[in-house]
Amino acid sequence: MDEYDQWAGTPYRLGGEGRRGIDCSALMQQVFRSSFDFELPRTTNEQILEGQRIEKDALRPGDLVFFQPSRRLRHVGVYVGEGYFLHASTSQGVKLSRLDNVFWSRHYLQARRPLDNAQLAMRAGSASSNANQGFLASAEY
């Protein structure tokens, strides 16, 4: 299933969990549930504790990327490869953005790998035949 196609353009709504409006952490829950048959916690403050912390230059599709655009707010997306991440933008809804964008680079906080390679492959196979590739299948850059 292609997560980008499924969610692209869905408006951002704080506390939202569906197609009429979704926030960043709920989008991550939905993506990991449908692509990897894996349950993430609901909030960014909980999600940032999941899995193993990794360096930015070691990112792989399926890794969570976290940002801190203000002292109190955190934002999360999922790395999809080729320098892009999928997230729920507060101003533009669900979209792909580049990690090297000036705004996102300035506010980058950390990345986490909630599933190791073996778990990712096993879960992706059970959730969808080609989940990892599905993120980018129809995205336009």
C-alpha positions in Angstrom: 0.0 0.0 0.0 1.3 3.4 -0.8 1.2 5.6 2.3 1.9 8.8 0.4 -1.0 8.3 -2.0 -3.3 7.3 0.8 -2.6 10.4 2.9 -1.3 13.2 0.6 -3.3 16.4 1.0 -5.1 15.3 4.2 -5.3 18.5 6.3 -3.5 18.9 9.6 -5.6 18.9 12.7 -4.2 18.9 16.2 -5.6 15.7 17.8 -6.9 14.5 14.5 -6.6 10.8 13.6 -8.3 10.4 10.3 -8.8 11.6 6.7 -10.7 14.7 7.7 -7.7 15.9 9.6 -4.6 14.3 11.2 -1.7 15.4 13.3 1.9 14.3 12.9 2.0 11.6 15.6 -1.3 10.1 14.6 0.0 9.9 11.0 3.0 8.0 12.2 0.7 5.6 14.1 -1.3 5.0 10.9 1.7 4.5 8.7 3.4 2.0 11.0 0.2 0.2 11.6 -0.7 -0.3 7.9 2.8 -0.7 6.5 4.6 -2.6 9.3 1.8 -4.0 11.5 3.5 -2.2 14.4 1.8 0.0 17.0 3.5 3.2 17.9 2.5 5.3 20.9 0.1 8.2 20.3 2.3 11.3 21.0 5.6 12.6 19.8 6.8 12.7 23.4 6.2 8.9 23.6 7.4 8.1 20.0 10.7 9.8 20.6 11.5 7.1 23.1 10.8 4.2 20.7 13.6 2.0 19.3 17.2 3.0 18.9 18.6 6.5 18.3 20.5 6.7 15.0 22.7 9.3 13.3 21.2 11.4 10.5 23.7 10.1 8.0 22.5 6.5 8.8 18.8 7.1 8.0 16.9 4.3 6.2 13.2 4.2 5.1 11.0 3.6 8.1 13.1 5.6 10.5 11.3 8.3 12.5 12.7 11.8 12.2 12.0 14.4 15.0 12.1 18.1 14.9 11.7 20.8 17.6 10.4 24.0 15.9 9.9 25.7 19.2 10.9 25.2 22.8 7.6 23.4 23.6 6.6 21.7 20.3 8.0 18.6 18.7 7.2 17.3 15.2 7.6 13.8 13.8 7.8 12.3 10.3 9.0 9.1 8.7 12.0 9.0 6.4 11.1 7.6 3.0 14.5 7.7 1.3 16.3 10.0 -1.2 16.4 12.8 1.4 12.6 13.0 1.9 10.3 12.4 4.8 6.5 12.0 5.0 4.7 14.1 7.7 1.6 16.1 8.5 2.6 19.8 8.0 0.6 22.2 10.1 0.3 24.6 7.1 0.0 22.2 4.1 -1.3 18.9 5.5 0.2 15.5 4.7 3.1 15.9 2.3 6.7 15.0 1.5 9.4 17.4 2.5 13.2 17.4 2.1 15.3 16.9 5.2 17.8 19.5 3.8 15.2 22.2 3.6 16.4 25.2 5.6 13.5 25.1 8.1 13.7 21.4 8.8 17.5 21.3 8.9 17.5 24.1 11.5 15.0 22.3 13.7 16.2 18.7 13.3 16.3 17.1 16.7 17.0 13.3 16.2 16.1 10.1 14.4 15.0 6.8 15.8 14.8 3.4 14.4 11.7 1.8 16.0 12.2 -1.6 14.2 15.5 -3.2 13.3 16.1 -4.6 9.8 14.9 -8.1 10.5 11.7 -6.9 12.3 11.1 -4.3 9.5 11.3 -7.0 6.7 9.2 -9.5 8.6 6.5 -7.0 9.5 6.5 -5.3 6.1 6.0 -8.7 4.5 3.0 -9.4 6.8 1.4 -6.0 6.4 2.0 -5.6 2.7 4.0 -7.2 0.0 6.1 -4.2 -0.7 5.5 -1.7 2.1 9.0 -0.1 2.2 8.9 0.7 -1.5 5.3 2.0 -1.2 6.2 5.2 0.5 7.8 6.6 -2.7 5.9 4.8 -5.4 3.9 7.8 -6.7 5.5 10.7 -5.0 6.5 13.6 -7.3 9.7 15.4 -6.4 
